[in-house]
Amino acid sequence: MTAPAAHAALFGSVLSGSTAIIAGATDTSAAQLDVLLRHMSTEFTTVLHATPQQLDALVNHPRLASYNLSSLKQVIVAGMY
């Protein structure tokens, strides 16, 4: 796994036994967010690393409630709007 130095917190998450996802790039289309949400629900993701734009798009996603994100324990947001 590789990640920018700014995402160093990811490694602590993984070392602690968490299942972490770094949301990719800046694609916040509904189709791409469905892929991310589906993966988060099937892989029982516990930590999500995202930008403010990605988090905003996820929170406002029209089908958010249809995904089981009960395993999500931590959301780490970094970047500028």
N, CA, C and O atoms as a GROMACS GRO file, in nm:
protein
  324
    1MET      N    1   0.085  -0.116   0.000
    1MET     CA    2   0.000   0.000   0.000
    1MET      C    3   0.089   0.123   0.000
    1MET      O    4   0.186   0.129   0.076
    2THR      N    5   0.059   0.220  -0.083
    2THR     CA    6   0.131   0.346  -0.083
    2THR      C    7   0.033   0.459  -0.060
    2THR      O    8  -0.084   0.449  -0.097
    3ALA      N    9   0.080   0.564   0.002
    3ALA     CA   10  -0.006   0.679   0.029
    3ALA      C   11   0.082   0.802   0.044
    3ALA      O   12   0.198   0.790   0.084
    4PRO      N   13   0.030   0.920   0.014
    4PRO     CA   14   0.106   1.042   0.037
    4PRO      C   15   0.143   1.056   0.185
    4PRO      O   16   0.074   1.003   0.272
    5ALA      N   17   0.250   1.127   0.212
    5ALA     CA   18   0.295   1.146   0.350
    5ALA      C   19   0.185   1.207   0.436
    5ALA      O   20   0.179   1.181   0.556
    6ALA      N   21   0.100   1.288   0.376
    6ALA     CA   22  -0.009   1.353   0.451
    6ALA      C   23  -0.109   1.251   0.506
    6ALA      O   24  -0.186   1.282   0.597
    7HIS      N   25  -0.107   1.130   0.451
    7HIS     CA   26  -0.199   1.027   0.498
    7HIS      C   27  -0.132   0.929   0.593
    7HIS      O   28  -0.173   0.814   0.604
    8ALA      N   29  -0.028   0.976   0.661
    8ALA     CA   30   0.048   0.888   0.751
    8ALA      C   31  -0.040   0.828   0.860
    8ALA      O   32  -0.009   0.720   0.911
    9ALA      N   33  -0.147   0.896   0.898
    9ALA     CA   34  -0.237   0.843   1.002
    9ALA      C   35  -0.298   0.710   0.959
    9ALA      O   36  -0.337   0.630   1.044
   10LEU      N   37  -0.305   0.686   0.830
   10LEU     CA   38  -0.358   0.559   0.780
   10LEU      C   39  -0.282   0.441   0.839
   10LEU      O   40  -0.343   0.341   0.877
   11PHE      N   41  -0.152   0.453   0.846
   11PHE     CA   42  -0.072   0.340   0.890
   11PHE      C   43  -0.101   0.305   1.036
   11PHE      O   44  -0.101   0.188   1.072
   12GLY      N   45  -0.125   0.404   1.119
   12GLY     CA   46  -0.166   0.379   1.256
   12GLY      C   47  -0.299   0.308   1.262
   12GLY      O   48  -0.319   0.220   1.345
   13SER      N   49  -0.390   0.346   1.173
   13SER     CA   50  -0.520   0.281   1.167
   13SER      C   51  -0.505   0.135   1.130
   13SER      O   52  -0.568   0.048   1.191
   14VAL      N   53  -0.424   0.107   1.031
   14VAL     CA   54  -0.405  -0.030   0.985
   14VAL      C   55  -0.333  -0.112   1.093
   14VAL      O   56  -0.370  -0.226   1.119
   15LEU      N   57  -0.232  -0.054   1.154
   15LEU     CA   58  -0.158  -0.126   1.258
   15LEU      C   59  -0.244  -0.158   1.378
   15LEU      O   60  -0.218  -0.254   1.450
   16SER      N   61  -0.348  -0.078   1.401
   16SER     CA   62  -0.436  -0.104   1.515
   16SER      C   63  -0.544  -0.208   1.482
   16SER      O   64  -0.630  -0.236   1.566
   17GLY      N   65  -0.540  -0.263   1.362
   17GLY     CA   66  -0.636  -0.366   1.324
   17GLY      C   67  -0.760  -0.314   1.254
   17GLY      O   68  -0.855  -0.388   1.232
   18SER      N   69  -0.760  -0.188   1.218
   18SER     CA   70  -0.874  -0.129   1.150
   18SER      C   71  -0.874  -0.164   1.002
   18SER      O   72  -0.770  -0.197   0.946
   19THR      N   73  -0.990  -0.158   0.940
   19THR     CA   74  -1.001  -0.168   0.796
   19THR      C   75  -1.020  -0.026   0.746
   19THR      O   76  -1.124   0.035   0.770
   20ALA      N   77  -0.921   0.026   0.675
   20ALA     CA   78  -0.923   0.167   0.635
   20ALA      C   79  -0.936   0.181   0.485
   20ALA      O   80  -0.888   0.097   0.408
   21ILE      N   81  -1.001   0.289   0.444
   21ILE     CA   82  -1.013   0.323   0.303
   21ILE      C   83  -0.971   0.468   0.286
   21ILE      O   84  -1.012   0.555   0.363
   22ILE      N   85  -0.888   0.493   0.186
   22ILE     CA   86  -0.858   0.630   0.146
   22ILE      C   87  -0.941   0.655   0.022
   22ILE      O   88  -0.919   0.591  -0.081
   23ALA      N   89  -1.035   0.746   0.030
   23ALA     CA   90  -1.120   0.777  -0.085
   23ALA      C   91  -1.033   0.832  -0.197
   23ALA      O   92  -0.950   0.920  -0.174
   24GLY      N   93  -1.050   0.781  -0.317
   24GLY     CA   94  -0.962   0.814  -0.428
   24GLY      C   95  -0.987   0.949  -0.492
   24GLY      O   96  -1.100   0.988  -0.517
   25ALA      N   97  -0.879   1.017  -0.519
   25ALA     CA   98  -0.875   1.141  -0.597
   25ALA      C   99  -0.988   1.237  -0.563
   25ALA      O  100  -1.015   1.263  -0.446
   26THR      N  101  -1.053   1.290  -0.665
   26THR     CA  102  -1.158   1.390  -0.641
   26THR      C  103  -1.288   1.355  -0.710
   26THR      O  104  -1.376   1.441  -0.723
   27ASP      N  105  -1.304   1.232  -0.753
   27ASP     CA  106  -1.426   1.192  -0.822
   27ASP      C  107  -1.538   1.175  -0.721
   27ASP      O  108  -1.540   1.080  -0.642
   28THR      N  109  -1.632   1.268  -0.724
   28THR     CA  110  -1.746   1.261  -0.632
   28THR      C  111  -1.877   1.236  -0.707
   28THR      O  112  -1.984   1.273  -0.660
   29SER      N  113  -1.867   1.172  -0.824
   29SER     CA  114  -1.989   1.138  -0.898
   29SER      C  115  -2.068   1.035  -0.820
   29SER      O  116  -2.012   0.957  -0.744
   30ALA      N  117  -2.198   1.035  -0.839
   30ALA     CA  118  -2.285   0.942  -0.768
   30ALA      C  119  -2.245   0.798  -0.795
   30ALA      O  120  -2.247   0.716  -0.703
   31ALA      N  121  -2.208   0.766  -0.918
   31ALA     CA  122  -2.169   0.630  -0.952
   31ALA      C  123  -2.043   0.588  -0.876
   31ALA      O  124  -2.036   0.477  -0.823
   32GLN      N  125  -1.944   0.677  -0.870
   32GLN     CA  126  -1.821   0.645  -0.798
   32GLN      C  127  -1.845   0.634  -0.648
   32GLN      O  128  -1.787   0.549  -0.580
   33LEU      N  129  -1.931   0.720  -0.596
   33LEU     CA  130  -1.964   0.714  -0.453
   33LEU      C  131  -2.039   0.585  -0.420
   33LEU      O  132  -2.022   0.531  -0.311
   34ASP      N  133  -2.123   0.537  -0.511
   34ASP     CA  134  -2.190   0.408  -0.491
   34ASP      C  135  -2.088   0.295  -0.479
   34ASP      O  136  -2.103   0.206  -0.396
   35VAL      N  137  -1.985   0.300  -0.562
   35VAL     CA  138  -1.878   0.198  -0.555
   35VAL      C  139  -1.810   0.205  -0.419
   35VAL      O  140  -1.788   0.102  -0.355
   36LEU      N  141  -1.776   0.325  -0.374
   36LEU     CA  142  -1.710   0.343  -0.245
   36LEU      C  143  -1.800   0.296  -0.130
   36LEU      O  144  -1.755   0.221  -0.044
   37LEU      N  145  -1.925   0.338  -0.129
   37LEU     CA  146  -2.018   0.300  -0.022
   37LEU      C  147  -2.044   0.149  -0.021
   37LEU      O  148  -2.052   0.088   0.086
   38ARG      N  149  -2.056   0.090  -0.138
   38ARG     CA  150  -2.077  -0.055  -0.146
   38ARG      C  151  -1.955  -0.128  -0.090
   38ARG      O  152  -1.969  -0.225  -0.015
   39HIS      N  153  -1.836  -0.082  -0.125
   39HIS     CA  154  -1.714  -0.143  -0.074
   39HIS      C  155  -1.704  -0.126   0.078
   39HIS      O  156  -1.667  -0.219   0.149
   40MET      N  157  -1.737  -0.007   0.127
   40MET     CA  158  -1.732   0.017   0.271
   40MET      C  159  -1.828  -0.075   0.346
   40MET      O  160  -1.795  -0.124   0.454
   41SER      N  161  -1.945  -0.099   0.289
   41SER     CA  162  -2.044  -0.182   0.359
   41SER      C  163  -2.010  -0.331   0.352
   41SER      O  164  -2.037  -0.404   0.447
   42THR      N  165  -1.952  -0.377   0.241
   42THR     CA  166  -1.920  -0.519   0.230
   42THR      C  167  -1.789  -0.556   0.297
   42THR      O  168  -1.770  -0.671   0.338
   43GLU      N  169  -1.696  -0.461   0.308
   43GLU     CA  170  -1.567  -0.488   0.371
   43GLU      C  171  -1.564  -0.447   0.518
   43GLU      O  172  -1.460  -0.458   0.583
   44PHE      N  173  -1.676  -0.399   0.569
   44PHE     CA  174  -1.688  -0.357   0.710
   44PHE      C  175  -1.580  -0.256   0.748
   44PHE      O  176  -1.509  -0.273   0.847
   45THR      N  177  -1.570  -0.153   0.668
   45THR     CA  178  -1.470  -0.048   0.690
   45THR      C  179  -1.490   0.018   0.825
   45THR      O  180  -1.603   0.050   0.864
   46THR      N  181  -1.380   0.039   0.897
   46THR     CA  182  -1.388   0.103   1.028
   46THR      C  183  -1.332   0.246   1.025
   46THR      O  184  -1.367   0.327   1.111
   47VAL      N  185  -1.246   0.277   0.926
   47VAL     CA  186  -1.186   0.411   0.917
   47VAL      C  187  -1.194   0.458   0.773
   47VAL      O  188  -1.160   0.384   0.681
   48LEU      N  189  -1.238   0.582   0.753
   48LEU     CA  190  -1.242   0.643   0.620
   48LEU      C  191  -1.156   0.768   0.621
   48LEU      O  192  -1.174   0.855   0.707
   49HIS      N  193  -1.063   0.778   0.527
   49HIS     CA  194  -0.983   0.898   0.506
   49HIS      C  195  -1.039   0.967   0.381
   49HIS      O  196  -1.048   0.904   0.276
   50ALA      N  197  -1.076   1.094   0.391
   50ALA     CA  198  -1.138   1.163   0.277
   50ALA      C  199  -1.108   1.312   0.282
   50ALA      O  200  -1.064   1.365   0.383
   51THR      N  201  -1.133   1.378   0.169
   51THR     CA  202  -1.122   1.523   0.163
   51THR      C  203  -1.257   1.583   0.206
   51THR      O  204  -1.357   1.512   0.210
   52PRO      N  205  -1.260   1.712   0.236
   52PRO     CA  206  -1.388   1.775   0.270
   52PRO      C  207  -1.493   1.760   0.159
   52PRO      O  208  -1.610   1.738   0.187
   53GLN      N  209  -1.450   1.772   0.034
   53GLN     CA  210  -1.544   1.759  -0.079
   53GLN      C  211  -1.602   1.618  -0.085
   53GLN      O  212  -1.721   1.601  -0.110
   54GLN      N  213  -1.518   1.519  -0.063
   54GLN     CA  214  -1.565   1.381  -0.067
   54GLN      C  215  -1.663   1.354   0.047
   54GLN      O  216  -1.767   1.291   0.026
   55LEU      N  217  -1.630   1.402   0.166
   55LEU     CA  218  -1.720   1.380   0.279
   55LEU      C  219  -1.854   1.448   0.256
   55LEU      O  220  -1.959   1.391   0.286
   56ASP      N  221  -1.851   1.570   0.204
   56ASP     CA  222  -1.974   1.643   0.175
   56ASP      C  223  -2.059   1.565   0.074
   56ASP      O  224  -2.181   1.552   0.092
   57ALA      N  225  -1.996   1.513  -0.030
   57ALA     CA  226  -2.069   1.436  -0.131
   57ALA      C  227  -2.125   1.307  -0.071
   57ALA      O  228  -2.237   1.268  -0.103
   58LEU      N  229  -2.049   1.241   0.016
   58LEU     CA  230  -2.099   1.118   0.079
   58LEU      C  231  -2.218   1.145   0.170
   58LEU      O  232  -2.318   1.074   0.164
   59VAL      N  233  -2.208   1.247   0.253
   59VAL     CA  234  -2.315   1.279   0.348
   59VAL      C  235  -2.443   1.317   0.274
   59VAL      O  236  -2.553   1.290   0.322
   60ASN      N  237  -2.430   1.378   0.158
   60ASN     CA  238  -2.547   1.422   0.081
   60ASN      C  239  -2.586   1.324  -0.030
   60ASN      O  240  -2.671   1.355  -0.113
   61HIS      N  241  -2.526   1.207  -0.031
   61HIS     CA  242  -2.557   1.107  -0.134
   61HIS      C  243  -2.702   1.060  -0.117
   61HIS      O  244  -2.743   1.027  -0.006
   62PRO      N  245  -2.779   1.057  -0.224
   62PRO     CA  246  -2.922   1.024  -0.213
   62PRO      C  247  -2.950   0.882  -0.164
   62PRO      O  248  -3.058   0.856  -0.111
   63ARG      N  249  -2.855   0.791  -0.179
   63ARG     CA  250  -2.878   0.653  -0.136
   63ARG      C  251  -2.793   0.614  -0.015
   63ARG      O  252  -2.776   0.495   0.013
   64LEU      N  253  -2.741   0.711   0.058
   64LEU     CA  254  -2.655   0.683   0.174
   64LEU      C  255  -2.722   0.589   0.273
   64LEU      O  256  -2.659   0.496   0.322
   65ALA      N  257  -2.849   0.612   0.303
   65ALA     CA  258  -2.920   0.533   0.404
   65ALA      C  259  -2.937   0.387   0.363
   65ALA      O  260  -2.966   0.302   0.448
   66SER      N  261  -2.920   0.356   0.237
   66SER     CA  262  -2.938   0.217   0.192
   66SER      C  263  -2.814   0.130   0.214
   66SER      O  264  -2.818   0.010   0.189
   67TYR      N  265  -2.705   0.190   0.261
   67TYR     CA  266  -2.582   0.115   0.285
   67TYR      C  267  -2.562   0.094   0.435
   67TYR      O  268  -2.591   0.182   0.516
   68ASN      N  269  -2.512  -0.024   0.471
   68ASN     CA  270  -2.483  -0.055   0.611
   68ASN      C  271  -2.341  -0.008   0.644
   68ASN      O  272  -2.243  -0.073   0.608
   69LEU      N  273  -2.332   0.104   0.712
   69LEU     CA  274  -2.202   0.158   0.751
   69LEU      C  275  -2.183   0.150   0.902
   69LEU      O  276  -2.111   0.231   0.961
   70SER      N  277  -2.248   0.054   0.965
   70SER     CA  278  -2.244   0.043   1.111
   70SER      C  279  -2.104   0.011   1.164
   70SER      O  280  -2.076   0.034   1.281
   71SER      N  281  -2.016  -0.042   1.079
   71SER     CA  282  -1.880  -0.073   1.124
   71SER      C  283  -1.791   0.052   1.126
   71SER      O  284  -1.684   0.049   1.187
   72LEU      N  285  -1.833   0.160   1.059
   72LEU     CA  286  -1.752   0.282   1.051
   72LEU      C  287  -1.741   0.347   1.187
   72LEU      O  288  -1.841   0.387   1.246
   73LYS      N  289  -1.619   0.358   1.236
   73LYS     CA  290  -1.594   0.414   1.368
   73LYS      C  291  -1.525   0.550   1.364
   73LYS      O  292  -1.537   0.629   1.457
   74GLN      N  293  -1.453   0.579   1.255
   74GLN     CA  294  -1.374   0.701   1.250
   74GLN      C  295  -1.369   0.753   1.106
   74GLN      O  296  -1.352   0.677   1.011
   75VAL      N  297  -1.385   0.883   1.092
   75VAL     CA  298  -1.369   0.950   0.964
   75VAL      C  299  -1.262   1.057   0.981
   75VAL      O  300  -1.273   1.144   1.067
   76ILE      N  301  -1.157   1.048   0.900
   76ILE     CA  302  -1.048   1.145   0.906
   76ILE      C  303  -1.058   1.232   0.782
   76ILE      O  304  -1.051   1.182   0.670
   77VAL      N  305  -1.073   1.360   0.801
   77VAL     CA  306  -1.090   1.454   0.690
   77VAL      C  307  -0.970   1.548   0.689
   77VAL      O  308  -0.935   1.607   0.791
   78ALA      N  309  -0.910   1.562   0.573
   78ALA     CA  310  -0.796   1.652   0.559
   78ALA      C  311  -0.801   1.716   0.422
   78ALA      O  312  -0.842   1.654   0.324
   79GLY      N  313  -0.759   1.841   0.416
   79GLY     CA  314  -0.757   1.913   0.289
   79GLY      C  315  -0.830   2.044   0.301
   79GLY      O  316  -0.878   2.082   0.408
   80MET      N  317  -0.839   2.112   0.190
   80MET     CA  318  -0.906   2.242   0.188
   80MET      C  319  -1.029   2.232   0.099
   80MET      O  320  -1.035   2.152   0.006
   81TYR      N  321  -1.126   2.316   0.130
   81TYR     CA  322  -1.247   2.323   0.048
   81TYR      C  323  -1.224   2.407  -0.071
   81TYR      O  324  -1.314   2.426  -0.153
   0.00000   0.00000   0.00000
